[in-house]
Structure formats: C-alpha cells, structure tokens
Amino acid sequence: RAARAGRAGAAMAAQRFARSAAAKTVMFNPESGSELSERGKELQAEMKQALLAQQKEDEDRLVEVKAGRAAAEYAKLKKKAVVEAGRMGKVSAVDLAAALDKLSLNADGKVIAALHRAFQKAEGAPCPSAKALLASVRIHLATLVAVVAGKPDRMALILKELETYTSDSDGRVDACVAALPKIVQTMYDADVLEEEVIMEWWAQHTAKQPELEVEIEPAQAHAEKVANDLEKANKNVKAAEVRLEECKKTAKLADKEVSNARTGGNPTSEEQLREKEARRADKHAKAALAQALPKHVALQKTAGELFNELPRAREAAAAAELAVKANIAITKALTPLIEWLAEDEDEDEDSDSDDE
C-alpha cells in the first residue's frame, strides 16, 4: 500500500510539474501582447500530450492494480474452497449441498467447492481418466445445479474452473480434456450452463491463443539465457577459486620471505635490499588477496542467484508451452459442440423470424 501510495504521489507530482511547466511556457506575441507565438503553441501542445500520456499511464496502472488485487482475492477464495471440499471426508453427493451451506464460503466459493469436490472424488484423482471425471461430474450434478442457481456469473466460474483444472498439467491435458465436450453438454442439458455464457467463454478462450503463443518464445529465451549465464558464472567461480588459492599461497610465501629477510644490527646494503624487496612483494601479495576474496564471494553470489532462478525460468517456459498445448487441445475437443450450439441458435432465430 505504501508503495502504491508513493507511486500515486509521484504521478500527481509529475502532473503538477507538467501543468506548471505548461503555464510557464505560454509565450505572448510581442506585437499583439495577447496571442501565443508559434513556439508557445508548440510547447503548449507538447505539454498537453505529456499530460495525456501521464493520465493514460496512471489509468493503465490502476487497471493493472485492480486486476492483480482481484486475482489475489480469487486465488485466496479458491484455495479456501478447495481445502474445504477436501475436508468433507465421506459426505455423499446427496448430502453435499447441505454440507456446503454450513461452510463459511460465499456463493462463488460454494460453486468452486462443489465442482472441485467432483474433481476430487473422480476415480484416479488427481489425474482421472476422461470417463471417471465425467462420471463424477454427473454424480454431483444436482449439487452443481443448486449452487449455480441459474446465475450467469457462476456459470462463467464453472467454465473457468473446468478449463483451469484440465489445463493444470500435461497429464490432465492428455487424460481429462477429452471429457470436456460431454461435461459441458451434460451441464447444458441440466441447466447448469446456458448457451450464451458458453459462447461468451468460448470467444474469450479462442482469443487467448495468439497471446499465449507469443509468450512461449521470450519464456524459452529467458530460460536459455539463465542457463548460459549460470554456466559462465560457474566457470568464473572456478577461475576465481584458483586465483584465490594462488593469492593465498603467494601471500603466505611472501610473509615467510619477509621473516627470513628481516635484518638486525648492521645489515649490509645487499641485506637491506632483500628485505625491501620482500616487503614490497608482501604488500602486493596482500593487496591481490584482498581483491581476490571479495571477487570470489561476489561471483559465488551471482552463481547462486542464477542457480535459484533457473528452475523458475524453466518452469515458466514449460508453463507457457503447456498453456498453448492445453488451449489447442480444449479448442479442438469443444469445437464440434460449439458449432452445434451455434447452429442450434441460428435455427432458433430462424424459427422466431418465421413466427413473426
């Protein structure tokens, strides 16, 4: 919150500065004393564009913040709903609706809990076969009818969760996506879902494909870059380790030479020169060691950061690939049903026209 407040304050300050600058750049024609000069008009236009750009940036940032907040709230609700669904133990499908009413979940939470209860009870879960997933959804259909209660926003939630669940892993994409046409058809026939909501979700689903495909290449490139950087960093660490050991050895020898060269009494010029050279070498050795040690530590830190980043980068790349794979698989599986629904809608419109 403090960070957001700081950004908002900075944005307001920038706007005030721009307005002030715009006011100061108003130039009057020396002859008339009233009209703006050409340069004044240019500066005024530039300032206006700057203000509009700042306003657009602030609006986009606000949308982004709201979207992030909504996503966080939904994730929190879903986590709670899924946990509650898992705690129901041996509650039967017949008693599920009553059990859900006792939970401290809002209406959306109960929809999520009911659907995930069907997912959890499917034979072979967490990665059931298409047949098992369909069977479990049918068993819990009455509860889904009750919790959705004909509300379009809850229908959209059902479709969102179906898509998310079947897209969660390669295993589910391969095993569960095939069940989607019959699941959606079953829910449509039982009035859990309505045609208008399905078609609206379908438009959003198919529109995502280009965006998802665009994300793959940068994610893969980032993962590859991190891997290459880590390889170089490890080589640098090894080289630094060798250099550090050399500096330690040189410093030790130099220190020993200083002790051996130390003179007393009336040393000869030759002995004095030897001691001087030994101390000079010792000074250089210690300086080199002082540089090698922090450099080695810094390189180790960089390698450690890259080592931790690599799994995340690879996971992000794999997730981007999975998202495209799942989207394509779902699109392919549901296209015949969607086309049938669209044809059915056209026939209804033609029938209405004939009646008129």
N, C-alpha and C positions, 0 to 999 in steps of 0.2 A: 504493500500500500504506500509506504513511504517513497519507494522508487517511482511508482506511478504518479504520486503527487509531485515529486521532483521533476519528472518529465513534463507533466502538465504545466507546472510553474515555468519551466524553461520555455515551453511553447508559447505561453502567454507573454513572457518577456520578449520573445522574438517578434511576436506580433506587435507589441507596443513599440519596440525599436523600429520595426518596419514602418509603422504609421508615423512615428516621429520623423524618421528619415524622409518619408514621402512629403511630409509637411515642410520640411526644411529645404527640399529641392524644388519647391514651386518658384519658378523664375518669371518675373514680370518683364514684359516688353518695355524697354527704356522709353520708347516714344509715347506709347499709349498709357503706360503705368498700370494697366489692368490685365491685359491678355497674357497668357503663358507664351513663352518663347518656344521654339521648336524643341530645343534641348530639354526644357522644362516638361513639355508634353511627353517626350520620350521617357524621362525619368519617372514621371507620374505613372505611365503605363507599365514600366518595369516594376515599380513598387506594387502596383495593383496585381500584377501577375505573381509576384513573390508572396503577397498576402493570400491569394487564391491557392497557390501551391502549398503554403503552410496549412491553410484550412483543410485542404484535401488530405494532407499527410496526417493531420490530427484526427480527421474523421475515420481514415483507414485504420489508424492505431486504435481508436475507440472500438471499431468493429472487431478488430483482432482480439482486443482485451475481453470484450463481451463473449466472443466465440470461445476463447480459452477458458473463461470462467464457466460457461455453460457446459463445455466438455468435461471440465473437472467435476462439476456437480453431478453430471450424468454418470461419470465413472464411479464416483462415490456411491451413488444410489444403486448402480448395477452391482457393485461389489457387495453391498449390504444385502441386496435381493438374492443374489446367487448363494451367499452364505446362509441366509435364512432358508432358502429352498433345500440346501444340503442338510440342514438341521432337522428337517421334518421326519427323519427316520422312516418309520413304517406307515406313515399316513397314506391311506389309499387314495386313488384318483377320485373316488366318490366323495371322500371327506376333505379333499384338498381345498375347495372353495371356502369351506367353513374355517379351515386352519389358516388360510391366508387372511381372513377377516380379523384374526386375533393378532396379526403381526403389526408392528409399528412402521408400516410402509404406506406411502401414498399410492394413488391409483396406478401410476406408471410403474412403481416398484412392484406392485402385485402382478401386473402383466409380465414383467421381466421374471419374477419368481415363478410364476405358473409355467411359463414357456421353458425356463431352464430346469424346472422340475421334470418336465417331459424329456429334456435332453439327458438329464442325469439318470433317469430310470430306463432309458433305452438300453437294451442288451448290448454289451460290448463297449459301453461308455467308458472313457471319454471320447472314443473314436468308433462309434457304432456303424454298422452297415446301413445302407440306404433303407433296406427293408425294416430293420429294427427301429430306426429313427422314425419312419412313417408310422409304424405300429404304435409306438409310444405317444406320438402326437395325437393319433386317433383316440387312444385311451384317455388322454387328458383334454379332449376336445370340448367337453361340456364346461369344464372349468375355464378354458380359454374364452368360450362364448360369454360366460358370466363376467369375467374381469375386463374384457374388451368393451362389452356393453354397447356395441354399435358406435363407439366414438372413433372418428377418423384418425385423431392423433395417436390413439392407442393401436389402431391398425397399422399405422406407419411404424410404430415402435416394434410390432411383431415382425414386420418385414425387415426392419433394420437388424434386429437380433438374429433372425434366420440367416441373413446374409453374413453377419459377423461370425456367427458360430460355424457355418460351413466353410468360411474362408480362413479359419484360425490357423490351420496347418496344412501341409501337403497331404497328410493322411486323411484329414477331413474333406479336403477338396476332392480327393480321389474316391473316398467312400461315401460321403454324405450328399454331395451336390446333386447326384442322380435322383435323390428323393424329393428335391425341391418342387418339381412340377406337380407331383401328386399331393405333396403337403399343401401347396398354395391352392390347388384345385379343391382339396378337401376342406380347407378353411373357407374358401369362397362359397362352396356349396352349403356350409354350415353358418354362413353369415358372420364368421369371424373377420373376414376380409371383404371389402367391396371393390368392385371393378375400378371405380375412379381412383381409389387410393393405390391400388396395384399399378395402374397405368402411370400415375404420378411418380411412384417409386421407381418404376421401370425407366422412365425418362431420365431420372437422376442417376440411376445405376449405369445406363449405357453412356451417359455424358461423361462419366468419370474415366472411361477407358483411355482417351488421349492424355489426360493429366497423369494417370498412373504410369503410362508408358514413358512419359517424359522424365519421370523421377528415377527410372532404373539406371540410366547411364551415369548421371552425377553420383548416385549412391555407389555404383560399382567403381567409378573412377576414384572416389574418396577412399574406399576400402583398399584399392590397389596402391594409392599414394601412401596411405598409412603403413601398409606392409613394406613398401620400398623404403620409406623413411625409417622404419624400425630396423630394417636390415642394415642400413647405413649407420644408424645410431649405435647398433651393437658392434659394428666394426670400429667405430670411433671410440667406443668404451674400451674395447680390447687394446687398441693402439694407445689410449690414454693410460691404461693399466701398465702396459710395457714401459711407457715413458715415465710413469710414476716410480716404478721399481728401479729403473735406471737412475733416476734422480736421487732416490733414497740411497742406492749403492754408492753413487758418486759423492753424495754429501757425507756419508759415513767414512769413505776413504779420505775425503778432503779434511774432515775433522781429525782423523788419525794422523794425517800428514802434518797438520798444524801442531799437534802434540809432539811429534817427532822432530819437527823443525824448530821448536821453541828453544831459544838460546838464553844463556845467562852469563854472568861475568863479563869478560871482554871478548865478545864474538868477533870473528873475522868478517870482513866485508862479504865474503862468499856465504857465510852462515846467515848473515843478516838478509842477504838477497833471497836465500832459500826460504827463510821464514816469511819474508814479504810476499813471495810468490805463493806460498802455501796459504797464507791468509786471504790473498786475492782470490785464489781458486775456491777456498772455502766459502767466501762471500757469494761468489757466482753460483756455487752448488746449492747453497741455501735459498738463494733467490729463485733458481729454477725449480726447486722443490716446492717453494711457496706458491709458485704459479701452477705447477702440475697438479697439486692436490685439489684445489677448488675446481679446476677444469675437469678433473676426473669425476668429482661429485656432481657437477652440473650436467655432464654428459650422461651419467647414470640416471639422473632425474628425468632428463629428456627421454631416454630409452624406456624408463618405467612408465612415463605418461603415454608413450606410443604403444607400449605393451598392453596397457589397460584400455586404450582407445580402439585397438584393432578388433577385439571381439564385438564391440558395439558397432563399429563400422561395417563389419561383415554381416552382423545381424540386420542392420538397416538395409544393406544391399539385398540380403535374402528376403527380407520383408517386402521390399519393393517388387522383387520378382514374383513373390507369392501373391501379392495383391493383383498383379496383372494376370497371372495364371488363374486365380480364383474368379476374377471378373469375367474373363473369357469363358471359363467353364460354366459359370452361372448363366451368362448370356446365351450360350449355346443350348443349355438344358431347358431354359424357360421360353426361348423364342417361339416354339410351336404353341404353347399355351397362351402367350401374349397375343400372338396372331389370331388365335381362335377367339380370344376375348374382344379384340379389335373388330373382327368380322361380326361377332355377335352384337356389338354396339352399333355397327353400321346397319345391320338388319333391323334393330330396334328403331333406329332413326328413320329408316325407310318405311317401317310399319306405321310410325307416328305420322309421317307425311301422308300416307295413303288414307289414314283415318281422318285427317283434316280435309 
